[in-house]
């Protein structure tokens, strides 16, 4: 099922990014900044934090799709590289 366009645009706006040029790394950095501010353990609102998590999921997926469409491989993070990352 495709993600509605309005949800994609709102997700990037929630993270303070523009959809047309945001990289997966920028999405992750923006999420980490806002998650620190809005986390319930740090006094943030649980509903706001859940919306932020959903925005992150949608924006990261879209940023990876846009990256792939431009001919670049999807972003990988150390946890996705498995044993090779740890030098085994």
C-alpha positions as CSV (number, residue, x, y, z in Angstrom):
1,X,0.0,0.0,0.0
2,X,1.4,3.4,-1.0
3,X,1.8,6.1,1.5
4,X,-0.4,9.1,0.8
5,X,1.4,12.1,-0.5
6,X,0.0,14.4,2.3
7,X,1.4,12.0,5.0
8,X,4.9,12.0,3.3
9,X,5.0,15.8,3.2
10,X,3.7,16.2,6.7
11,X,6.3,13.7,7.9
12,X,9.2,15.7,6.5
13,X,7.7,18.9,7.9
14,X,7.4,17.3,11.3
15,X,11.2,16.6,11.2
16,X,11.9,20.1,9.8
17,X,13.2,18.8,6.5
18,X,12.4,19.3,2.8
19,X,11.4,16.2,1.0
20,X,13.1,17.0,-2.3
21,X,16.7,17.0,-0.9
22,X,16.7,15.2,2.5
23,X,19.1,12.3,2.8
24,X,18.4,9.3,5.0
25,X,21.3,10.5,7.2
26,X,19.6,13.9,7.6
27,X,16.3,12.3,8.5
28,X,18.0,10.2,11.2
29,X,19.8,13.3,12.6
30,X,16.6,15.4,12.6
31,X,14.7,12.5,14.4
32,X,17.4,12.1,17.0
33,X,17.3,15.9,17.8
34,X,13.5,16.0,18.1
35,X,13.3,12.6,19.9
36,X,15.6,14.0,22.6
37,X,13.3,17.0,23.0
38,X,10.0,15.1,23.0
39,X,10.8,11.8,24.7
40,X,8.3,11.1,27.5
41,X,11.2,10.2,29.9
42,X,12.5,13.7,29.4
43,X,9.1,15.4,30.1
44,X,7.7,15.2,26.6
45,X,4.2,14.3,25.6
46,X,3.8,10.6,24.7
47,X,1.3,11.3,21.8
48,X,3.7,13.9,20.3
49,X,6.5,11.4,20.6
50,X,4.5,8.7,18.8
51,X,3.7,11.1,16.0
52,X,7.4,11.8,15.7
53,X,8.2,8.1,15.5
54,X,5.7,7.6,12.7
55,X,7.0,10.7,10.9
56,X,10.5,9.2,11.1
57,X,9.5,5.9,9.7
58,X,7.6,7.5,6.7
59,X,10.4,10.0,6.0
60,X,13.2,7.5,6.2
61,X,11.4,5.1,3.9
62,X,10.7,7.9,1.4
63,X,14.3,9.3,1.6
64,X,15.7,5.8,0.9
65,X,13.3,5.4,-2.1
66,X,14.3,8.8,-3.5
67,X,18.0,7.9,-3.0
68,X,17.4,4.5,-4.8
69,X,15.6,6.2,-7.6
70,X,18.5,8.5,-8.2
71,X,20.8,5.5,-8.6
72,X,22.4,5.4,-5.2
73,X,22.2,2.4,-2.9
74,X,20.0,2.8,0.2
75,X,21.7,4.0,3.3
76,X,23.1,1.4,5.6
77,X,23.9,1.8,9.2
78,X,26.4,-0.3,11.3
79,X,23.6,-2.5,12.7
80,X,22.6,-3.4,9.2
81,X,26.0,-4.4,8.1
82,X,26.1,-7.4,10.4
83,X,29.3,-9.3,11.3
84,X,31.4,-7.5,8.7
85,X,31.0,-4.3,10.6
86,X,32.6,-5.9,13.7
87,X,35.6,-7.1,11.7
88,X,34.7,-10.8,11.6
